[in-house]
Amino acid sequence: MRSIEPFARPTAKGCDGTGECIVKVSVVDLSIKVEPEYVIFNNGRNNTIKIKWEIQTSGYKIDAIEIQDPGTEFPDCGPEGNHYSCKNKHTTLGVYKYKIKVSGQPAVPALDPWMVND
């Protein structure tokens, strides 16, 4: 019988407003990697929370975080020093795909992870 190697489970982090909500962004093997892979906002409804994406790989910088169909949930997105941040107003349930774009050499393609308003 042939053994089947299990796939690694994706990482997830709950952001409840009691600490910083940070996503670590790295470039590994010509790809963007994020830790955690899924961000789940479980702070109280209508309590704004800030999320930060921090680059971990020298020679690269985060150029953009583009949230697909954000409505008015994610205002005030932009670079702040060595990281990129957005506010999440957390007014409604929702699943949001977003794109991370970085610059550096060698160039790497964008990554499309997810965030969830629980």
C-alpha positions in Angstrom: 0.0 0.0 0.0 1.3 3.4 -0.9 1.4 6.0 1.8 -0.1 9.4 1.2 1.7 12.4 2.6 -0.8 14.8 4.2 -0.8 18.4 3.1 0.3 21.0 5.6 -2.7 22.8 7.1 -2.7 26.5 6.3 -2.0 28.8 9.2 -4.7 31.1 10.6 -4.7 33.8 13.2 -7.7 35.3 15.1 -7.4 39.1 15.6 -9.7 40.0 18.6 -8.4 43.5 19.3 -6.4 42.6 22.4 -3.0 42.8 20.6 -1.5 43.7 17.3 -2.8 42.0 14.2 0.3 41.4 12.2 0.9 39.4 9.0 4.5 38.6 8.3 5.4 38.8 4.6 8.4 36.9 3.2 9.9 36.1 -0.2 10.9 32.4 -0.3 11.8 30.4 -3.5 10.7 33.3 -5.7 7.2 33.4 -4.1 5.5 35.5 -1.5 4.7 33.7 1.7 2.5 35.0 4.5 2.2 34.0 8.2 -0.6 33.6 9.0 -2.2 32.5 5.7 -5.7 33.4 6.8 -6.6 36.3 9.1 -9.9 36.0 11.0 -11.2 39.2 12.7 -13.2 38.1 15.7 -13.2 41.4 17.6 -16.6 42.9 18.5 -18.8 44.1 15.7 -18.3 47.8 14.8 -14.9 47.9 16.7 -12.3 49.1 14.3 -9.1 47.0 14.3 -5.8 47.7 12.5 -4.0 45.0 10.5 -0.3 45.4 9.6 1.7 43.5 7.0 5.4 43.5 7.7 8.1 42.5 5.2 10.6 40.0 6.6 12.9 39.7 3.6 15.7 42.3 3.2 15.8 43.8 -0.3 12.0 43.7 -0.7 9.2 46.2 0.2 5.4 45.9 0.2 4.1 48.1 -2.6 0.4 47.5 -2.2 -2.3 45.6 -0.4 -5.4 45.5 -2.7 -8.6 44.2 -1.1 -11.1 43.0 -3.6 -14.6 44.4 -3.1 -13.8 46.1 0.3 -16.9 48.4 0.3 -16.2 50.8 3.2 -14.9 48.1 5.6 -11.2 48.8 5.0 -10.4 52.6 5.0 -7.0 54.2 5.6 -4.8 51.6 3.7 -1.3 52.6 3.0 2.4 52.3 3.7 3.7 53.1 7.2 7.5 52.9 7.5 8.6 49.4 6.9 5.1 48.0 6.8 1.7 48.4 5.2 -1.5 48.8 7.2 -5.3 49.0 6.9 -8.1 49.6 9.3 -11.0 47.2 9.4 -14.2 48.7 10.6 -15.7 45.2 11.2 -19.3 46.3 10.6 -20.4 43.1 8.8 -19.6 39.5 8.2 -17.6 38.8 5.1 -14.8 37.0 3.4 -12.2 39.2 1.6 -9.6 38.1 -0.9 -6.7 40.5 -1.1 -3.5 40.8 -3.2 -0.1 41.5 -1.8 2.4 43.2 -4.2 6.1 43.5 -3.3 9.1 44.9 -5.2 12.7 43.8 -5.0 15.1 41.6 -6.9 14.4 39.1 -8.2 10.9 40.1 -9.0 8.1 37.8 -7.6 4.4 37.4 -8.5 1.7 38.8 -6.3 -0.1 36.6 -3.7 -3.9 36.4 -3.1 -4.6 35.3 0.5 -7.9 35.8 2.5 -9.3 37.7 5.4 -12.5 36.9 7.2 -14.8 39.2 9.3 -16.4 36.8 11.7 
